[in-house]
Amino acid sequence: MAKKLLIGIAGGTGSGKSTVAREILKSINEKNVAIIEQDSYYKDQSHLSFEDRVNINYDHPFAFDNELLIKHLKELLNDKPIEKPIYDFEQHTRKEETITVYPREIIILEGILILNDEEIRNLCDIKVFVDTDSDVRVIRRIQRDIKERGRSLDSVIKQYMSTVRPAHLQFIEPTKKYADIIIPEGGYNKVAIDIIVTKINSILDRS
């Protein structure tokens, strides 16, 4: 069994983590890559009322089912397929359906709090933090949540001020110290992307 390479990409909401992952994919054969989003591993909230689900702080570490995420990462690293959850952001809970993810040579894990968990950090071969100005991040968050997640402008702003911003300062920003590479301006930083791709290729060449 060939060694798998796990790349963790962290950063605040709207920082450009997904863009970084896509830019890396452009330089690597996509058939060799599996992508895991931490957002898929929000805890199942189906036992709660919709009103209660709306009021949960989804930027707090306790919102994530890291136990299942770690189990799935270990299975992929051990060449076993997983059933990745699908999270419904309009209903604030998991769907019944899952997505089968097959093990690949490279696994990219991206999410706001992946560097907050020591066990997840220890599984990562390369740890990246995408560092983007807060005004850019909040604009991206507003655009995404309205367009893709069925939210109103007022609800996005309220959530940002009450939970997203405080959680970023308390839980996300401090994890920058665990990163091997910090990328200012996300996927638009071509030099940083090239450095990551070069590092990936050098590790794969040695395995």
N, C-alpha and C positions, 0 to 999 in steps of 0.2 A: 504493500500500500504506500503510494507516494505521499510525502508530507504535505499537508494543507497549509496555506498561508492565510492568516486571519488579519484583516486590516480594519481597525476601528476608527471611525470618523465621527468626532463629537463637535459640539458647538451650540450656540444659542438658537432659539427658534428663528427661522428665516435667515440664518447665517450663510447658507449656500452649501450645506452638507451634500444634498442630492446632486447639485451641480458638480461638486468635486468628484463624486462617485462616477457621474456620467463622463466627465473629462478623462478620468483614469481608464474607463472602459474603451474610449476611443483609441487608446494606445495599446490595448491588450485584447486578445481574442475573447470576445464575449462568451463563447462556448465554455471557456475555462473559469467563468466567474459566476458565483451565486451571491445575490444581494439580500441582506436581512435588515429590515427596518425596525428599530426599537418601537416605533409607533404601533406596530402590529401586536405588540406584547403588553398593551394596556390591560389591566385586570378585567376579567369578565364582570360586568355590572348588572347582569340580567335580573338579579335578585332584588335590585333597588328600583324605586319608582323613577320615572323620567326626571321629575323635579329634583330628586336627590342626586341623580347622575350628573345633571347640569352643574350642580354646586360643588362637585369634587375638584380638587386642585390637581389638574393633570400635568403640572410641571414639577410636582413633588416626587422624590424617589419612590415613595410608597404607592404611587399610581401604577407602577410597572410590575409585571409578573416576571421578575428577574430569574426566579427559580426555573420557570419553564424556558425562558430565553437561554439560560446557561445550559440546561439539559439539551436543548436543540443544537446549540453551538458545539457541544461536545460530541453529539451524534454525527453532525456534519464532518467534524474533524476526524472522526473515526469511520468515515466513509459510509455513513448510514443516511438515508433520506429522512426528511421530517415533514410534518403537516403544520405549516405555518398558519397561525390564526389570521383572520381577516377582521379588522376593526371598523365598525360603522360609526363615523364621526358625527353623523346627524342624529343617531340614536344613542350615542355615548355608551356603546357596549359591543361585544363581539358578535359577529355573525355565526350562524351554525356551520357555514361552509369553511373549508380550509384550502390552502394552496400547497401542493406537493413541491418541495424544494429538494433537488438532488445534490449530493456532494460534488463540489468542483475543486479544482486546484487552488483557486483563490476565492476566499469568502470576504465580502465587504459588509461590515456591520456599521450602520449609521444611526445616530440618535442623540438627543440632547444630553442624556445622562449616562452614556455607556462608560465614561471614564470615572464616574462617581462610585461604581461598584468594583471593589478590589479584585474579586474573582474574575469578572469580565476583563478587567485590565490585564490580568495575568495570562489570560488566554490569547491576547492580541500580540501579534508579531510586530506590527507597526501601529502606533497610536498617533492620530492626527487631531488637531483642534483647529476648527475654522473660525477665525476671529474677524467679525464684521461689526461696524459701527451700529449702535443701538437704533439710530433713526432709520437706517436702511433696513434693519431687521424687522422693525415694527410695521413699516410700509409693506414689506413682503408678506408679513403675517396677515395683515388686513386683506391684501389682495387674494391670498391663498384661501383663507377661511371663508370669505364671501363667495369666491368663485367655485371652490372645490368641496367645501364642507357645509354649505347651506346656512351660514351664519349671517346675522345682521351686523351693520357697522357698529351700532351701539353695543351689542353683545361682545364683539371682538375687543373694542376699546376697554370695556368694563373688565373683561377677563385679563387683558394685558396689564392693566393698572393694579388689579387686586391680587393676581396670582403669578402671572408670567414674569413680570419684571422683578418682583421680590425673590421668586424662586431662582431666576437667572443669577442674581447677585449672591444668593446664599449657597446654591448647589452647583450651578453650571460653571460660572466664571472661575471659581477656585480650582476646578479640575484641569485647567490649562497647564498647571505645573506637572501633570502626569504625561503630557504629550511628548512624543519624540520630535514631531514637526508641528509648528504653528503656521497656519496659512492666513495671512491678511488678505481680505477681499475675496476669499473663497475660490471658486472655479475660474475666476478671471485672472488669477495669479499663475500665469503659464510657467514661470520658472519653478515655482513650488510643485506644480503638477509634474513637470519633467523630472524633478528630483525624486518624487515619490515613485514614479514609473521606473526610473533607473534603479532605485533601491529594490523594488519588487522583482525586477528582472535579475538583479544580482543574487538575490536570495533563491530564486527559482533555479538559477544556473548552478548553484551549489548543492541543491537537493537531489 
